[in-house]
Each structure stands twice: as structure tokens, then as C-alpha cells.
Amino acid sequence: MVNDKQHIPAGFQTGRSAITVHASTDIGAGTNILVPKTLGQLREWYEEQSGFSVPSFGEIGNALSDGQVLFIAARNGWVGCQIELPTDLKLLAKRGARREFLRGEIRKRETNIGLIRYHGSEASLDDITSRNLNGMATSLKGKSIAVVGCGTIGSHLARYLVQSGAGNDARLFLVDRELLAAGNLGRHLLNFADIGESKAEALATELSRFHPDVRIKALAIDVKDVWNRLRGCDLVVDATGVEAVSDYLNQRALEARSLGQSAFLLHTWLFGNGIAAQSFLNVGDGFACYRCLRPDLGKPWLNDPRKDVKDVGRIAATSCGDGPYLPFSVAAPAMAAGLGLQAILDFFDGKPGARLRTIALDLEEARKLNEKSPKPHEQCPACGAGTGAR
């Protein structure tokens, strides 16, 4: 709710109870009152409206005198108000004056008792998640999506997905068996209070705060133990950046497709110390599978964005008890997440475009690659492109 006086009164902040009146017709200006500004004017305006049968204004006046907030819900909008006590009555209320006495004093002075007015703003999950999609045919509403890997890329991408409609009328699954470590915080969406907690469960809790209607399910388990549950999703997002996991998901998807089942994947990952980000849409529509991008594990990626393909990244040494890691700023996973989100939005909008997309982040270490849709590689050990098997 938005306050006409550009501040929220203390009673509203502390969760003071409210009375809601539903109008059977549109509300509008009264005969003499356009916008009530005092309690007396509110009484006159209320009694002139045709859509109210109950409660009487006497009941409403008592509720307002007791510090409650009034909301009026009609077909043409929501409005609300709360009375603003004069200083002397505020002091009496603070000193514990009897309710009946305060109600009587307020009734006597109702022509001078001001109102703090509120008006409603649209805050449905539909409105919040669709208003910024710039003419897209669809948001992610109703799309069942699973994010595998709730680390640096996955946590940001999960947030972006929720902001784009995932979890609205279909569940968003978060899959990760690891716990959040202190060293993760510099790049992760989660916070200090989540250290030691399951990444998937803590992220589900955090994202559930986005809107009360969002539906999220955390699966703090290895993806191999939950694939049968995920393969029915409209899309599985691989945000692990771990080739072994990506290979596993790719293989399971290929097996599903061989049985005539749909299996759609989106992979997104980083190179080295955040040198570049790539996303790859893997939907079995005649283009490459994930393994086609690097059919020979002893050789670099076929579309490697690094100028030095032998640069696997500079590993930082850490104190005892904390493993080595690749240092890079939070900008890298955030941009990888954004790259993946755009590919997902394009896919569900029916315009998947280039399947392999690249962003060069370190302009000294990365080379610019054009977006492309790679063909199946004849030597791919996964999809058997050379033999015609898919």
C-alpha cells in the first residue's frame, strides 16, 4: 500500500489489525465530497455510497478510533485510510486512556480528525513477473523448471527465473546436495546466516520471500538420484559448471529422446577465472548435443572463447580447511546467469535462436565468438552423430 503522506505510520508498521469493507458497486465521489480528508467527511462520503450495506459507519468509526486501518474493496479499486490523532489524544492514548473515552472524544471532533490515506498497487505474481518482458508472448508462468546446481551461477539464475515467472502455477525445483560455505558468500545470492545450510533449501527459503504465491521445491540430493522426477519438467537447467554432471544430464536426455520423450536442457558455465561465459540450449532438434561441443576430452572445446586454450585458470591458495578455488568477481556468474536466462526466455517464447551463446568478460584474455547453432559432431561419443543414431 502507498501512503499519501509518503510515510508509513507506526501502527501500520507494527501490523495493526485492519477492517475491510467490500462494495457491491463501484465507488466514487459523493454528492459533496470528492476525496474525504477528515473523519467527518469520510462518514458523509461513506453514507452516500450505494454499494455498502454493512457495516454501519458507527462500527467503522469505532474500529478507526481503536487504531485499525480501514480498507474498502470495490470493483474499480482498493482504497484505505487510518485516522491521524491530534497531539493531545495521542498522549492520552499513550497514557492508557479508556477506549470508550477516546472513541467519544474522536466522535466529538470528527470534523477535525485527519485521515492518512492509502491506495492499492497491483502486486500479483502475474503482474510482477510479466510487466518487464517487453512484448514476449509468454512469461515462465506454468513452466516446470529445475535448476541443477545452486552455486554461484545457479543461485543468481534461480532468482532471475523467479522474477520471470518460474514458480508461478508450476513448481521450480532446486537441486544441490552441498552446504553453503563462508567462502561462497562473495559470489553467492545467499547470506551469512545461511552458512552451513543446504544450498538448495536455503535458496528455496530466500526465493520464497519474493512473493507468497511462488512455488519452489528444494531437493538436497544428488541429481542422479532424482532424474526420474526431473525428466518431466519443461526444462532442466544445468548450472553446475561440472562436465561430469553436464555429461550425465546430456546422456539421460539422449536416452529419453530415443524413447520418444521430450527432454530439454540449458547448460551455462564459465571459463577459467571468469574469462567468458557460455550458454547452450540442448533440446534435440537436429543440432549438437552437449558432448558435441567437446567430443575429445583431451582437446579444447570446439568453440573455446579463451585466447589461450591451455589456460585452465589461476587457482588461489587458501588456509587449512578451505579448498582451493578459482577467484573471479560476482559479475561473472551474474552475467552467465543472465545469458542463460535470455536463452530460456527465447526458447519458451518460441524463438530459440542461436543455441550456443558466448559473452567475453575479460577482454584481454577472451576472444569474441559469434552466436551459432553447432551441428552434431561426427565423432561425438554421446549422440552417435556419425552413425545416425540420436
Sequence and secondary structure as in RCSB ss.txt:
>XXXX:A:sequence
MVNDKQHIPAGFQTGRSAITVHASTDIGAGTNILVPKTLGQLREWYEEQSGFSVPSFGEIGNALSDGQVLFIAAR
NGWVGCQIELPTDLKLLAKRGARREFLRGEIRKRETNIGLIRYHGSEASLDDITSRNLNGMATSLKGKSIAVVGC
GTIGSHLARYLVQSGAGNDARLFLVDRELLAAGNLGRHLLNFADIGESKAEALATELSRFHPDVRIKALAIDVKD
VWNRLRGCDLVVDATGVEAVSDYLNQRALEARSLGQSAFLLHTWLFGNGIAAQSFLNVGDGFACYRCLRPDLGKP
WLNDPRKDVKDVGRIAATSCGDGPYLPFSVAAPAMAAGLGLQAILDFFDGKPGARLRTIALDLEEARKLNEKSPK
PHEQCPACGAGTGAR
>XXXX:A:secstr
 EETTSS  HHHHTT  EEEEE SS     SS SS  BHHHHHHHHHH SS  SS HHHHHHHHHTT EEEEEET
TEEEEEEEE  HHHHHHHHTT  HHHHHHHHHHTTTT EEEEEE     HHHHHHTTSTT S  STT  EEEE  
SHHHHHHHHHHHHTTTTSSS EEEE   B  GGGTTT SS GGGTTSBHHHHHHHHHHTT TT  EEEE S GGG
THHHHTTSSEEEE    HHHHHHHHHHHHHHHHTT    EEEEEEETTTTEEEEEEE  SSS  GGGGSS TTS 
 TT  BSSTT     B   TTS  B    THHHHHHHHHHHHHHHHHHTT    SEEEEE STTTB     B   
  TT TTT GGGT  
